[in-house]
Amino acid sequence: MLKNKRNIFKLAIFIGLLIVMLIWANYLSRSKAFYKNALENRKEESYSGIVIEKYIDSSQHCTPMLKITQNSSISLENSFWNEVEIGDSIVKTKGQTYINLYRNNKLKQIFDYNIYFRDLIEQKSEK
């Protein structure tokens, strides 16, 4: 009887570990799919204008936002949002994965979502 209880206990531990490993593997694969989906969503965006306001939208989980001419508000990733100044021009063409940032009528920076999301996927893989 005692031996049977030990076997049941070992089996329960094994099943528990197996479930944890499956959840962990699912989490990692979902992260890659999440970032790939986010990239596809970003590719579909299109906007251009002069930045008239930078703000953090507390109602949207503290998302960094830009308000540009033509009454558009767009969300950006922190790393790029930090580089943008009021008065800069920003251009994102539908189907492209990058945003061009212009300052004083000169191209200042290109933010490429391909690189951004690839780096996030690699960081997830390293953890």
C-alpha positions in Angstrom: 0.0 0.0 0.0 2.8 2.4 0.9 4.6 1.6 -2.3 1.5 2.3 -4.3 1.1 5.7 -2.7 4.7 6.5 -3.6 4.1 5.5 -7.2 1.0 7.7 -7.4 3.0 10.6 -5.8 5.8 10.2 -8.3 3.3 10.1 -11.2 1.6 13.2 -9.9 5.0 15.0 -9.7 5.9 13.9 -13.2 2.5 15.0 -14.6 2.9 18.4 -12.8 6.4 19.0 -14.3 5.2 18.0 -17.7 2.3 20.5 -17.5 4.7 23.2 -16.4 7.0 22.5 -19.3 4.1 22.5 -21.8 2.9 25.9 -20.5 6.4 27.3 -20.7 6.9 26.1 -24.3 3.5 27.5 -25.2 4.4 30.8 -23.6 7.6 31.1 -25.7 5.9 30.1 -29.0 3.0 32.5 -28.3 5.5 35.3 -27.8 7.0 34.8 -31.2 3.6 34.6 -32.8 2.5 37.7 -30.9 5.5 39.7 -32.2 5.0 38.5 -35.7 1.4 39.5 -35.6 2.3 42.9 -34.1 4.7 43.4 -37.0 2.0 42.6 -39.6 -0.4 45.1 -37.8 2.3 47.8 -37.9 2.9 47.2 -41.6 -0.8 48.1 -42.3 -0.5 51.5 -40.6 -0.2 54.7 -42.7 0.3 58.2 -41.4 2.3 61.3 -42.0 2.4 64.7 -40.4 4.2 67.1 -38.1 4.4 66.2 -34.4 2.3 68.7 -32.4 2.2 66.8 -29.1 3.9 64.0 -27.2 2.1 62.3 -24.3 1.6 59.2 -22.4 -1.9 57.7 -22.6 -2.7 56.5 -19.1 -6.0 55.0 -20.3 -4.1 52.7 -22.7 -1.6 51.2 -20.2 0.7 54.2 -20.3 1.3 53.9 -24.1 3.6 56.6 -25.6 1.6 58.6 -28.1 2.2 61.3 -30.7 -0.4 63.7 -31.9 0.3 64.8 -35.5 -1.3 67.3 -37.8 -4.5 66.2 -39.4 -5.8 65.3 -35.9 -4.2 61.9 -35.8 -2.9 60.2 -32.7 -0.4 57.3 -33.1 1.2 55.0 -30.6 4.9 54.3 -30.8 7.4 52.1 -29.0 9.4 53.8 -26.2 12.7 53.6 -27.9 11.5 55.5 -30.9 9.2 57.9 -29.1 12.1 59.1 -27.0 13.9 60.3 -30.2 10.9 62.3 -31.5 10.6 66.0 -30.8 7.7 68.4 -31.2 8.0 69.9 -34.7 9.5 66.8 -36.3 7.9 65.3 -39.3 7.0 61.6 -39.3 6.1 59.4 -42.2 4.9 55.8 -42.2 3.7 54.2 -45.5 1.3 51.3 -45.6 3.0 48.0 -46.4 6.4 49.3 -45.2 8.0 48.2 -41.9 9.8 51.4 -41.1 9.0 55.0 -40.0 11.0 58.0 -41.3 11.7 60.8 -38.9 12.6 64.2 -40.3 14.0 67.1 -38.4 14.8 70.5 -40.0 13.7 69.0 -43.4 16.4 66.3 -43.2 16.1 62.6 -42.5 17.2 62.2 -38.9 16.3 58.6 -38.2 14.6 55.5 -39.5 12.8 53.2 -37.1 12.5 49.7 -38.5 9.9 47.5 -36.9 11.5 44.4 -38.5 14.6 45.0 -36.5 12.7 46.0 -33.4 10.5 42.9 -33.2 13.3 40.6 -34.3 15.3 41.9 -31.3 12.4 41.3 -29.0 12.0 37.7 -30.2 15.7 37.1 -29.7 15.6 38.5 -26.2 12.6 36.2 -25.4 14.6 33.2 -26.7 17.6 34.0 -24.6 15.6 34.1 -21.3 
